[in-house]
Amino acid sequence: MLMEMNSETKGRGFIIRCSREGIIKDIIRNELKREFPFDPKENIHYYLDHESLIEYKRFFAEVAESGTGLGWKLNLKGQEKNIPLTFAGVLDEEDFFVVAAENADQILDYYEELIKRNSPYGEKIRDIIKRSFTRNVTRNNGLPKNAEVETYHHISTLNNELTNMQRTLTKKNIDLKRLDKQKNEYLGMAVHDLRNPIGTIMGYSEILKGEIQAQLNDEQREMLDLISSSSEYMLKIIDDFLDVSKIQLGNLQLDKYLINIEDLVRHNISNNLIVARQKDINLEYLLKGESPFAKVDPGKLNQVLNNLIGNSVKFSPSHSSIKVTVSSDHEKVIIEVSDQGLGISMKDKEKLFKPYQQTDTKSTEGEKGEGLGLAIVKKIIKGHGGDIKVESEEGKGSRFSVLLPKEEVN
């Protein structure tokens, strides 16, 4: 069906009825027919230039989702030059109406003219503007035509600006991800190069402590102890940095196999007893039910437990208790580390598992931290297909729960 109309507008455009998939059914109006005759049974996107195809998909998606779309800037692909048009669309039960014009205010004229001529599609097409204005502006018994044009123009401009901003933001996000990857690579290399000399310092300080301890006075022994403890702390920071860099680059490698979780936890607690006793903290262990099994990387899970128990010791007062509990249900193994420490505020809970984030809670004896441990813990647990949860109240302690997929043993 082709309905010719004389245009009194200062530009050109078209109105096409398509299938819901975008296949042309009828050409209702076409003032561009010399360059674009629009072959029925072709998809409308066939006539767009390459750069407009992505925008067309977004336009089509908006119409499919909300029923209408307004103010999309797309280019028809001409033989000599492209023609920029403003597109609008409305989705009916069976049809997808596409209206386009060189000037945005022409589209309103198209609606008015179609309705005046009693076009069978006039009311449907008018829904483009009616439904969109109902959604985007407050109407008081209708707007006069010049106000409609102004409002539509404003909406079209804002939509186009938003589209440009989204395109710019997408490009900047891609650039940021690339730069972040490079940063992690450089950081990983730099930190790795620091590890050997600091390890050497630590090693020699331990040798000196063993061989010449008796020959040193109190001040010299204190200085040697400080060299040893400081280098040990720096090595821990370096190892954490390397872990974070590997994880952020997607290089977390897990050597998982089936183990008895109770055996691993018991062994880990034995290794942490000396740290707890230095602050007169009682470190307890409890098994609920049978010993559960899971496929884990033992080294990485020990790293998780060392971090959680170490944090509980750091933020717990002397003569308090830390309890490590192992239990399970049909699907998961649960490892809980509970303390009677300082607790965590609501605002700090949001920071807990983010790299380089320090909470406002101060350790009970000034122990240091770089804000990487729990970020690494969460990544390791996620890498095992598990999860970690925290319950805490300021002044009443915290409970961290590690959830791991359970394996049945025949």
ChimeraX attribute file (.defattr): number of C-alpha atoms within 10 A of each C-alpha:
attribute: neighborCount
match mode: 1-to-1
recipient: residues
	/A:1	9
	/A:2	10
	/A:3	11
	/A:4	11
	/A:5	14
	/A:6	7
	/A:7	14
	/A:8	9
	/A:9	14
	/A:10	9
	/A:11	13
	/A:12	17
	/A:13	23
	/A:14	21
	/A:15	23
	/A:16	24
	/A:17	27
	/A:18	23
	/A:19	19
	/A:20	17
	/A:21	13
	/A:22	20
	/A:23	20
	/A:24	23
	/A:25	20
	/A:26	19
	/A:27	21
	/A:28	20
	/A:29	20
	/A:30	22
	/A:31	18
	/A:32	14
	/A:33	12
	/A:34	8
	/A:35	12
	/A:36	15
	/A:37	11
	/A:38	20
	/A:39	14
	/A:40	15
	/A:41	13
	/A:42	14
	/A:43	16
	/A:44	21
	/A:45	19
	/A:46	14
	/A:47	17
	/A:48	18
	/A:49	16
	/A:50	13
	/A:51	11
	/A:52	19
	/A:53	16
	/A:54	12
	/A:55	17
	/A:56	19
	/A:57	12
	/A:58	15
	/A:59	22
	/A:60	24
	/A:61	14
	/A:62	16
	/A:63	22
	/A:64	18
	/A:65	11
	/A:66	13
	/A:67	19
	/A:68	25
	/A:69	24
	/A:70	25
	/A:71	22
	/A:72	23
	/A:73	23
	/A:74	22
	/A:75	22
	/A:76	20
	/A:77	20
	/A:78	13
	/A:79	8
	/A:80	7
	/A:81	9
	/A:82	13
	/A:83	15
	/A:84	18
	/A:85	21
	/A:86	22
	/A:87	26
	/A:88	26
	/A:89	28
	/A:90	27
	/A:91	25
	/A:92	17
	/A:93	8
	/A:94	11
	/A:95	19
	/A:96	26
	/A:97	27
	/A:98	24
	/A:99	27
	/A:100	25
	/A:101	25
	/A:102	19
	/A:103	17
	/A:104	26
	/A:105	21
	/A:106	22
	/A:107	27
	/A:108	20
	/A:109	16
	/A:110	24
	/A:111	22
	/A:112	16
	/A:113	16
	/A:114	21
	/A:115	17
	/A:116	10
	/A:117	10
	/A:118	11
	/A:119	15
	/A:120	10
	/A:121	14
	/A:122	17
	/A:123	15
	/A:124	17
	/A:125	27
	/A:126	18
	/A:127	19
	/A:128	25
	/A:129	21
	/A:130	14
	/A:131	15
	/A:132	18
	/A:133	19
	/A:134	12
	/A:135	11
	/A:136	11
	/A:137	11
	/A:138	10
	/A:139	10
	/A:140	6
	/A:141	6
	/A:142	12
	/A:143	13
	/A:144	8
	/A:145	12
	/A:146	11
	/A:147	11
	/A:148	16
	/A:149	18
	/A:150	13
	/A:151	17
	/A:152	23
	/A:153	17
	/A:154	14
	/A:155	18
	/A:156	21
	/A:157	16
	/A:158	13
	/A:159	16
	/A:160	17
	/A:161	12
	/A:162	12
	/A:163	16
	/A:164	12
	/A:165	12
	/A:166	12
	/A:167	13
	/A:168	12
	/A:169	12
	/A:170	12
	/A:171	11
	/A:172	12
	/A:173	12
	/A:174	12
	/A:175	12
	/A:176	12
	/A:177	11
	/A:178	11
	/A:179	12
	/A:180	14
	/A:181	15
	/A:182	13
	/A:183	13
	/A:184	19
	/A:185	16
	/A:186	13
	/A:187	16
	/A:188	20
	/A:189	13
	/A:190	13
	/A:191	18
	/A:192	14
	/A:193	12
	/A:194	13
	/A:195	18
	/A:196	12
	/A:197	11
	/A:198	17
	/A:199	15
	/A:200	12
	/A:201	16
	/A:202	21
	/A:203	15
	/A:204	14
	/A:205	19
	/A:206	16
	/A:207	12
	/A:208	14
	/A:209	17
	/A:210	10
	/A:211	10
	/A:212	10
	/A:213	14
	/A:214	10
	/A:215	10
	/A:216	12
	/A:217	9
	/A:218	11
	/A:219	9
	/A:220	12
	/A:221	17
	/A:222	12
	/A:223	11
	/A:224	18
	/A:225	15
	/A:226	13
	/A:227	17
	/A:228	19
	/A:229	15
	/A:230	15
	/A:231	21
	/A:232	17
	/A:233	15
	/A:234	16
	/A:235	19
	/A:236	15
	/A:237	19
	/A:238	20
	/A:239	16
	/A:240	19
	/A:241	23
	/A:242	21
	/A:243	21
	/A:244	23
	/A:245	23
	/A:246	16
	/A:247	18
	/A:248	16
	/A:249	15
	/A:250	9
	/A:251	11
	/A:252	14
	/A:253	12
	/A:254	14
	/A:255	10
	/A:256	14
	/A:257	11
	/A:258	15
	/A:259	17
	/A:260	15
	/A:261	22
	/A:262	20
	/A:263	12
	/A:264	15
	/A:265	21
	/A:266	17
	/A:267	11
	/A:268	17
	/A:269	19
	/A:270	12
	/A:271	12
	/A:272	17
	/A:273	15
	/A:274	13
	/A:275	16
	/A:276	24
	/A:277	14
	/A:278	10
	/A:279	17
	/A:280	15
	/A:281	21
	/A:282	16
	/A:283	22
	/A:284	15
	/A:285	16
	/A:286	13
	/A:287	16
	/A:288	11
	/A:289	10
	/A:290	10
	/A:291	14
	/A:292	23
	/A:293	22
	/A:294	20
	/A:295	17
	/A:296	22
	/A:297	19
	/A:298	18
	/A:299	12
	/A:300	19
	/A:301	19
	/A:302	16
	/A:303	16
	/A:304	21
	/A:305	22
	/A:306	18
	/A:307	17
	/A:308	23
	/A:309	24
	/A:310	16
	/A:311	19
	/A:312	29
	/A:313	31
	/A:314	22
	/A:315	23
	/A:316	25
	/A:317	19
	/A:318	17
	/A:319	12
	/A:320	16
	/A:321	19
	/A:322	23
	/A:323	17
	/A:324	23
	/A:325	18
	/A:326	23
	/A:327	19
	/A:328	20
	/A:329	11
	/A:330	9
	/A:331	12
	/A:332	18
	/A:333	23
	/A:334	22
	/A:335	22
	/A:336	23
	/A:337	22
	/A:338	23
	/A:339	28
	/A:340	21
	/A:341	27
	/A:342	22
	/A:343	20
	/A:344	22
	/A:345	15
	/A:346	11
	/A:347	10
	/A:348	14
	/A:349	14
	/A:350	11
	/A:351	16
	/A:352	20
	/A:353	19
	/A:354	16
	/A:355	16
	/A:356	16
	/A:357	16
	/A:358	15
	/A:359	15
	/A:360	10
	/A:361	13
	/A:362	13
	/A:363	18
	/A:364	15
	/A:365	13
	/A:366	9
	/A:367	11
	/A:368	10
	/A:369	15
	/A:370	13
	/A:371	19
	/A:372	21
	/A:373	26
	/A:374	21
	/A:375	20
	/A:376	25
	/A:377	23
	/A:378	20
	/A:379	21
	/A:380	23
	/A:381	19
	/A:382	14
	/A:383	16
	/A:384	20
	/A:385	12
	/A:386	18
	/A:387	18
	/A:388	19
	/A:389	11
	/A:390	15
	/A:391	13
	/A:392	20
	/A:393	14
	/A:394	13
	/A:395	12
	/A:396	12
	/A:397	19
	/A:398	23
	/A:399	22
	/A:400	19
	/A:401	21
	/A:402	23
	/A:403	22
	/A:404	23
	/A:405	19
	/A:406	20
	/A:407	17
	/A:408	10
	/A:409	10
	/A:410	3
